[in-house]
Each structure stands twice: as C-alpha cells, then as structure tokens.
Amino acid sequence: MKWVKHWWQRYCDFLDSLGLTPENKRCCVPLSEEAQKALKRGDRPD
C-alpha cells in the first residue's frame, strides 16, 4: 500500500506541474498564468 501512495503523490505532483490543480479541473489543457488570473477576477480568458 505504501508504494500506491508514493506513486499517487508523484502523479498528483505531475498534474500540478502541468497546471491541473483541483480548482482548475474542467479541462485537461493547463491554462496560462494570465488566464488563471482572469478566472480569479471573474473575467473570461481569451
């Protein structure tokens, strides 16, 4: 079970490195930093 947790954490870290955070999970394509800031402000990213 320990190795499952280890690899799950590595997988989660990999997704985070792509910009796929739990808050941004609607799409498998990571958003640019500018688009993420626009979403936080409530604007639609272009």
C-alpha positions, 0 to 999 in steps of 0.5 A: 500500500505504501508504494500506491501512495508514493506513486499517487503523490508523484502523479498528483505532483505531475498534474500540478506541474502541468497546471491541473490543480483541483480548482482548475479541473474542467479541462485537461489543457493547463491554462496560462498564468494570465488566464488563471488570473482572469478566472480569479477576477471573474473575467473570461480568458481569451 
